[in-house]
Amino acid sequence: MTIPTKTTLGQEELRSRAQRLGQRHRTVLLLIDGRRELAEVLHLAHQAGAATSHFEDLVKLGLVDLPEPPAPPPAPEIVLPVLTSVEVAAPALLEAIEPPDVPARSLQPSRSLRASSRA
């Protein structure tokens, strides 16, 4: 959320009119109250007939301060686990273990399945 503010020079300009700003520039300067977001200021300025360039001129003249948008939070640090020698050897150990013998009878379809497939 970017909220523009008047600088001390901008506040003085509204009192003294020393820079002899045009009406559009003054309108934009008046819209900047330190509470409105930049998008709202520009929207209201456009409704009043001012262009975005009027706002940009005020920034260049040092009458308006436009703070830098906040930096995004840093990306989370990715921490990779440190593998121990046991964890590194585990896959090799698993490959060395043979699966248990499964009785061949359990792999055969049951009679009830054969009977139902004929119907």
C-alpha positions as CSV (number, residue, x, y, z in Angstrom):
1,M,0.0,0.0,0.0
2,T,1.7,3.2,-1.2
3,I,0.5,6.4,0.4
4,P,1.9,9.7,-1.0
5,T,2.5,12.6,1.4
6,K,3.1,16.3,0.9
7,T,6.7,17.4,1.7
8,T,7.4,20.5,3.7
9,L,7.9,22.2,0.4
10,G,4.5,21.0,-0.8
11,Q,2.8,22.3,2.3
12,E,4.5,25.6,1.9
13,E,3.4,25.8,-1.7
14,L,-0.2,25.5,-0.8
15,R,0.2,28.5,1.6
16,S,2.4,30.7,-0.5
17,R,1.8,29.7,-4.1
18,A,5.5,30.4,-4.7
19,Q,5.9,27.9,-7.6
20,R,2.8,29.3,-9.4
21,L,1.4,25.9,-10.0
22,G,-1.5,25.5,-12.4
23,Q,-5.0,24.5,-11.2
24,R,-4.5,20.8,-12.0
25,H,-1.3,20.6,-10.1
26,R,-2.9,22.3,-7.1
27,T,-5.9,20.0,-7.3
28,V,-3.6,16.9,-7.1
29,L,-1.6,18.5,-4.3
30,L,-4.7,19.1,-2.3
31,L,-5.9,15.5,-2.8
32,I,-2.7,14.2,-1.1
33,D,-3.6,14.1,2.6
34,G,-1.3,11.3,3.9
35,R,-4.2,8.9,4.3
36,R,-5.3,8.2,0.7
37,E,-3.6,5.5,-1.2
38,L,-1.9,6.4,-4.5
39,A,-4.6,4.7,-6.6
40,E,-7.3,6.7,-4.9
41,V,-5.5,10.0,-5.3
42,L,-5.0,9.3,-9.0
43,H,-8.6,8.2,-9.4
44,L,-9.9,11.4,-7.8
45,A,-7.4,13.5,-9.8
46,H,-8.6,12.0,-13.1
47,Q,-12.2,12.7,-12.1
48,A,-11.2,16.3,-11.5
49,G,-9.5,16.5,-14.9
50,A,-5.9,16.1,-13.9
51,A,-3.6,13.6,-15.5
52,T,-1.1,11.2,-13.9
53,S,1.6,13.5,-15.3
54,H,0.5,16.2,-12.9
55,F,1.2,13.9,-10.0
56,E,4.5,12.9,-11.5
57,D,5.5,16.6,-11.9
58,L,4.7,17.2,-8.2
59,V,7.1,14.3,-7.2
60,K,9.8,15.7,-9.5
61,L,9.4,19.2,-8.0
62,G,9.9,17.7,-4.5
63,L,6.4,18.7,-3.4
64,V,5.2,15.2,-2.9
65,D,7.0,12.2,-1.3
66,L,6.2,8.8,-2.7
67,P,7.6,6.2,-0.3
68,E,9.1,3.0,-1.7
69,P,6.7,0.1,-1.6
70,P,7.6,-2.4,1.1
71,A,10.0,-5.1,0.0
72,P,8.4,-8.5,-0.2
73,P,9.4,-10.8,2.7
74,P,12.4,-13.0,2.0
75,A,11.9,-16.4,0.6
76,P,12.0,-19.1,3.2
77,E,15.3,-20.8,3.5
78,I,15.3,-24.3,2.3
79,V,17.2,-26.6,4.6
80,L,18.2,-30.0,3.3
81,P,18.6,-32.8,5.8
82,V,22.1,-34.2,6.3
83,L,22.1,-37.9,5.7
84,T,24.0,-40.1,8.1
85,S,25.9,-43.2,6.9
86,V,23.0,-45.4,8.1
87,E,20.4,-43.5,6.0
88,V,22.7,-43.6,3.0
89,A,23.2,-47.4,3.4
90,A,19.5,-48.1,4.0
91,P,18.4,-48.4,0.3
92,A,21.2,-50.9,-0.3
93,L,20.2,-52.9,2.7
94,L,16.6,-52.9,1.5
95,E,17.6,-54.3,-1.9
96,A,19.5,-57.1,-0.2
97,I,16.4,-58.3,1.7
98,E,14.3,-60.8,-0.3
99,P,10.5,-60.6,-0.1
100,P,9.0,-63.4,2.0
101,D,7.7,-66.5,0.2
102,V,4.1,-66.2,-0.6
103,P,2.2,-69.5,-0.9
104,A,1.2,-70.1,-4.5
105,R,-2.3,-71.1,-3.3
106,S,-3.1,-67.6,-2.2
107,L,-2.4,-66.3,-5.7
108,Q,-5.0,-68.7,-7.2
109,P,-8.5,-67.3,-7.7
110,S,-11.0,-68.7,-5.3
111,R,-13.7,-71.1,-6.4
112,S,-16.5,-68.6,-5.6
113,L,-14.9,-66.2,-8.2
114,R,-14.8,-69.0,-10.8
115,A,-18.4,-69.9,-10.2
116,S,-19.6,-66.3,-10.4
117,S,-17.7,-65.7,-13.7
118,R,-19.6,-68.5,-15.4
119,A,-23.0,-67.1,-14.6
